[in-house]
Amino acid sequence: MNDLDMLLSRRADLETFVGRSVWSSVKVHGLFVPASALQSRLHTFCQNLVLFTDVEDYEVQLIGSAIGLHYRGRKFLVCTAHQVNDVSGQDVGIIVPVKNKFISSAGYTRFRAPDSPRESDAEDLCAFDFTPQTTANQELDQRFFGLGSDDFLNDEDDVVAYLAYGCPFADQKYNVVDENHVGTVIRSMTCEPQEQPSDPALGLCRLLPPMDFDPNGLSGGPVFATVLQGLEVVLKFAGIINRSGNGLVHFIKAKAVRNLLDLSVNQGA
């Protein structure tokens, strides 16, 4: 039994006579996925964010994590703004593992200029438009998680567990000099909900088991939530990791991400 199965079973045993059999699957976009297989399926939406340096032998620099999101007919790569401060947005992109090539975006959107003070962590977000790139590179299409109006986590939702993903720098296989290869490693983390932080734009969860690795590089990674709705457990998008440590993961809530994506879509309309 993995950590997600354990949390679902704990809630089932405590709260309903139906028991753990009903909660052995999670509803994702209307389809039931076995809880034991859910984490590996969500794994594909987390991306290793890189910066093209134009430096011989070290053409790409690892700068953390990101998530691919498909929203209102557009494909976006979303990360935190602090990951891309002081760099050119046109040099930020991802590695396509099959072809081992770098792909940058068609443009990006932030809430405000990077040198302006932020009033809230909700503004620590950046969205890159990858719509043309997914059209030209079909292998990318399945790496963007579809978001409808009901797929965003709300503060009122009854969260059973969070599923967080990221690319810690210490996990990555970076050997561009000898082998011209960047091996991307995505870490999957099951987390329990914690008390609401002081910033209402942030969510907080704690890893199961303890955090026995260096979390540097997790920023920008996605957080999903398994939510109890009646006798069903439904998957929702919870937000973007913006800092972590001591077993805790802080994430910018989905509402702020949706606001930025709406801004990007409306600007491009």
N, C-alpha and C positions, 0 to 999 in steps of 0.2 A: 504494500500500500504506500503510495507516495504522499507528500505533504498535503496536496489538494484533496485527495481522497479522504485523508484523516480529518481535515477540517469540515468537509461536507458530511462525513459520517457522524462527527460529534454533534453537529447541529440537527441532523436527522434523528439521532437517538434521543436528544433532549426535547425536541419541539413537536414531533408528530408521530403518531402511532404507525404511519405508513412505513417508517424506518428508512434505512439507508438505500434500499433497492431503487426507490423513486429518484433519489438524488445521485445516482451513479453516473448520470449524464448531465451535460450542460447544454442549454439551448443557445445556438449561435446562428444568427440570421435565419431563424425559423427551423433549423435542423438540429437534432440532438447529437452531440459528440460525446463519446465516453470520457469521463473525467480523467482517466488514465492516459488518454491520447491528446487531451486539449493543449497541454503545454507545448508539446512538440509541434502542433499545428500553428500555434501563435508565434512560435519561434521565427518563422520566415518573415514576419513584418518588421522585425528589428533590423536596423542597418548599421554598418560600421561607417561612420562619417569620416571623410578624409579631406585634406587640403592639398591641392596641386601646387608644388613649390617651384617648379621649373629649375630645380637644382639637379645637376647630373648625378646619377646613381642613387639619389634620394628624392625621386619625383613626387612622392606622396607622403604626407604626414598624418598620422592618426590623431583625430581631434574629438573622439568620443562616440556617442551613439545617436541614433535618430530613428524615427518610425515612418513608414510609408502609409499614407492615408488616402483613400479614394472617397472624395466628398463633392457632392453637387456636380458630378461629371468631370471633375478634375483630379489629377494625381499630385499629391504633395508629399514632400519629405520635410518633416517637422523636427526641430531640435530646440535647444535653449539658445537665447541670443548671446549669452556669455561665452559659448563655445566658439563663436565666429566673430567676436569683437576684434577689431584691428586687422581684419583680413578682407580681401575682396570676395564678395559673394559669388562672382563668376568662377572662382577657383575652388569652391566647395562642392563636393559631390560624393559619390559612392564608387566602390569597386564592384564590377560584375564578376563574380567568382568563376563562372564557366569560361569566360573569355579573358579574365584577368586584365580588364581594361577599366580606365577611369571615365566616369560620365558625370558631367556637371549639369546644373539646372538651366531653365530658360529664364529665370528671374526669381526674386525673393521678396518677402514682405515682413516688416517688423512693426511693432506698435509705435516705436519712436526711434530717433537717431541713437546709435550706440553710445555716444558720449553724453547723452542727457540722463540725469538721475531718474531712476524708476521709483514710482510711488508704491508699487507692489510687485511681488514676484510674478504676478499674473502677466506682467509685461516682459518677462524674461523668456520670450519666445521668438522663433524665426521660422517661416514657412517657405520652402523652395518649391517652385512649380516644376514638376517633372512630367507634365502631360505630354509634351512632344517627344520626350525621351522614351516613354513607355510605348508610344506608337511606333517609334523607329526600332525599339529593342523589345520584342514581344516577351523575352524571357524575364523582363522586369515586371510585367503586368500582375503576376500572382503575388508580388511582394508588397502590395498596397491593400490595407485592410479597409473594407467597405464600411462607410458610416452613413446611416440614415438618422432621421430625427429621434428615433427611439433607442439609438445605440450609445448615447452619451450618458454617463453616470450623473445622477442628481444627488444633492445632499440628503434627500429624503429616502434614498434607496437603502435597503437592508443588505449590507455587504457581508458575505460569508468569508471570502478570502480575496486577496489581491494577487495577481500574477504579474510580476515585473521582469523586464528584460533589459540587458545592457551589454556593453562591450568594454569591460575593464582593460586598461592598457596592459596590465601585467599578464593577461590571458592571451594576448594576440601573438601571432607568429610572423614577425616582421624580419624578412631576409631578402631585401631588394638588391643587395650588392652581389652576393654569391649565387643566389638562385632566381633573382628577379621575381620574387613571390611575396605576397602579403596574405597570410592565412588568417581569415577572420574567425573569431570565436565569440559566440553569443551565449551569455550566461542567463539561465532561467532561474527565477527566484519566487518562491511561494511566501506570501506575507500575511500577517494578521492585522486587522484594522486597529488603529490607535486613536487616542483622543485628538480632537480637532486642534491644530496649531493656532497660534494667535493671528496669523495672516489667513483670513477666510478664503483666499484664493488657493491655498495649499491644502493638500491632503497628506496624511502620515500613516505609514504602516511599518511593521517590524518583521524582519526575516525569520523564517523557519527553515533550517536550523540557524545557529548563530553565524554571523558574518565573519568567516575565517579567511577572507581575501581582501586585497586592497581595492576599495570601490572606485578609485580614481578612473574616470572614463565612462561611468554609468550615466552621467548627465546626458539628457536627450533621449534616453531609452523609454519605451512605452510601459504604461501600467494599465492592466485590464482588471476588471472586477467581476467576480461571480456574485450575482444578486438573487436573493430569494424573492420570488413573485408567486404568491399562493403556494402550490405544491411543486413548483418548477424552479430550477436554478437557471438563470439567464446570464449570458456574458454581455458586459458593457465596457466601453472604453472609458478609463478613469482619468488618464492624463499623461504627463511627461515628467520624468525624473529631473529634478533640478539640483538636488544635492543629497548626499548620503554619508553615513558613517555610524559607528557604534551600533550596528545592527538595524539602524533606522533608515528608511527611505522617504524623503520628502518629494512630493510631486505637484506640479501645477495642474489644477483641476481641468477636467474636460471642457467645462464651460468657457474658460479662457482660450483654450485651443480652438473651440468652435468660433469664438468671436474673431480670432485672427484669420481663420480660414474664410469666414464670411467676408471679411474685409478684403482679402486677396481676390476672391471670386468677383465681388462687386466692382473692384478696381479694374479687373480685366474684362468685365462685361461690355 
